[in-house]
Amino acid sequence: LNTMINDMRNSDRVFAAILLHGLQSSATVNVQVVTRSGTKIHAGYFYVLGGPREMPWAYERPYKLDITDAVRQAGIKDGDTIDVTCDVTRYDGTRLNDTFPVSTFIERHAN
């Protein structure tokens, strides 16, 4: 574990800053980096818990998802534009039109 942590600290990383809000349902959010040619590369996923009795909510601070591997696989270099999509699927398999905005990208340079 210590080796893995040190490897992560010693390499440049890129995070997508995603603004989360309530969906009135539990869902899986799949995040993809989109290449210039339109190919989607899986960058990661996370879950949002909710339900029909859920009160409206939204975080003021973004959830940061490490998308470094997908950015490298897409061949995106420093200064290139990064396009990311979030596909939201309810626990019953229904795709939601609601999505989470990716507010910005955060670069963390190696120590």
C-alpha positions as a Python dict, from the first residue, in 0.01 Angstrom:
ca = {
    (1, 'L'): (0, 0, 0),
    (2, 'N'): (282, 239, 86),
    (3, 'T'): (448, 172, -252),
    (4, 'M'): (122, 245, -434),
    (5, 'I'): (71, 571, -244),
    (6, 'N'): (427, 683, -320),
    (7, 'D'): (387, 594, -690),
    (8, 'M'): (72, 809, -704),
    (9, 'R'): (248, 1100, -532),
    (10, 'N'): (541, 1081, -771),
    (11, 'S'): (340, 1100, -1094),
    (12, 'D'): (125, 1370, -1252),
    (13, 'R'): (-250, 1307, -1218),
    (14, 'V'): (-569, 1457, -1361),
    (15, 'F'): (-903, 1475, -1178),
    (16, 'A'): (-1249, 1555, -1311),
    (17, 'A'): (-1434, 1784, -1069),
    (18, 'I'): (-1798, 1668, -1076),
    (19, 'L'): (-2081, 1859, -907),
    (20, 'L'): (-2319, 1611, -742),
    (21, 'H'): (-2688, 1663, -670),
    (22, 'G'): (-2990, 1451, -572),
    (23, 'L'): (-3154, 1227, -834),
    (24, 'Q'): (-3454, 1098, -635),
    (25, 'S'): (-3309, 750, -699),
    (26, 'S'): (-2999, 540, -641),
    (27, 'A'): (-2779, 529, -948),
    (28, 'T'): (-2445, 436, -1098),
    (29, 'V'): (-2253, 716, -1269),
    (30, 'N'): (-2013, 598, -1541),
    (31, 'V'): (-1755, 856, -1643),
    (32, 'Q'): (-1584, 848, -1983),
    (33, 'V'): (-1314, 1059, -2145),
    (34, 'V'): (-1407, 1136, -2506),
    (35, 'T'): (-1124, 1141, -2762),
    (36, 'R'): (-1105, 1380, -3059),
    (37, 'S'): (-1245, 1103, -3281),
    (38, 'G'): (-1545, 1058, -3048),
    (39, 'T'): (-1434, 731, -2889),
    (40, 'K'): (-1534, 702, -2523),
    (41, 'I'): (-1276, 563, -2282),
    (42, 'H'): (-1396, 441, -1942),
    (43, 'A'): (-1246, 663, -1671),
    (44, 'G'): (-1429, 531, -1364),
    (45, 'Y'): (-1761, 508, -1190),
    (46, 'F'): (-1926, 588, -859),
    (47, 'Y'): (-2262, 542, -693),
    (48, 'V'): (-2517, 794, -571),
    (49, 'L'): (-2772, 682, -313),
    (50, 'G'): (-3121, 829, -310),
    (51, 'G'): (-3491, 756, -332),
    (52, 'P'): (-3834, 903, -404),
    (53, 'R'): (-3857, 1063, -57),
    (54, 'E'): (-3519, 1228, -90),
    (55, 'M'): (-3514, 1603, -29),
    (56, 'P'): (-3343, 1817, -295),
    (57, 'W'): (-2972, 1856, -233),
    (58, 'A'): (-2655, 1964, -410),
    (59, 'Y'): (-2294, 1977, -301),
    (60, 'E'): (-2117, 2310, -325),
    (61, 'R'): (-1781, 2136, -357),
    (62, 'P'): (-1701, 1894, -637),
    (63, 'Y'): (-1638, 1522, -614),
    (64, 'K'): (-1292, 1460, -759),
    (65, 'L'): (-1252, 1148, -973),
    (66, 'D'): (-902, 1046, -1085),
    (67, 'I'): (-917, 1015, -1467),
    (68, 'T'): (-540, 1000, -1527),
    (69, 'D'): (-532, 654, -1689),
    (70, 'A'): (-813, 737, -1934),
    (71, 'V'): (-652, 1071, -2027),
    (72, 'R'): (-322, 892, -2100),
    (73, 'Q'): (-500, 619, -2296),
    (74, 'A'): (-677, 887, -2503),
    (75, 'G'): (-340, 1045, -2585),
    (76, 'I'): (-439, 1381, -2437),
    (77, 'K'): (-139, 1601, -2362),
    (78, 'D'): (-94, 1904, -2136),
    (79, 'G'): (-291, 2196, -2273),
    (80, 'D'): (-526, 1980, -2484),
    (81, 'T'): (-900, 2009, -2431),
    (82, 'I'): (-1051, 1727, -2225),
    (83, 'D'): (-1410, 1620, -2289),
    (84, 'V'): (-1582, 1403, -2028),
    (85, 'T'): (-1932, 1254, -2020),
    (86, 'C'): (-2126, 1112, -1727),
    (87, 'D'): (-2385, 842, -1802),
    (88, 'V'): (-2631, 796, -1516),
    (89, 'T'): (-2815, 462, -1477),
    (90, 'R'): (-3074, 396, -1204),
    (91, 'Y'): (-3048, 81, -995),
    (92, 'D'): (-3327, -77, -1208),
    (93, 'G'): (-3129, -25, -1532),
    (94, 'T'): (-3316, 285, -1654),
    (95, 'R'): (-3090, 550, -1806),
    (96, 'L'): (-3148, 897, -1667),
    (97, 'N'): (-3133, 1209, -1879),
    (98, 'D'): (-3014, 1395, -1571),
    (99, 'T'): (-2639, 1425, -1564),
    (100, 'F'): (-2371, 1574, -1347),
    (101, 'P'): (-2177, 1870, -1481),
    (102, 'V'): (-1800, 1840, -1488),
    (103, 'S'): (-1709, 2184, -1361),
    (104, 'T'): (-1335, 2176, -1419),
    (105, 'F'): (-1028, 1958, -1438),
    (106, 'I'): (-763, 1957, -1170),
    (107, 'E'): (-403, 1872, -1246),
    (108, 'R'): (-192, 1750, -959),
    (109, 'H'): (177, 1752, -1046),
    (110, 'A'): (419, 1504, -897),
    (111, 'N'): (599, 1597, -578),
}
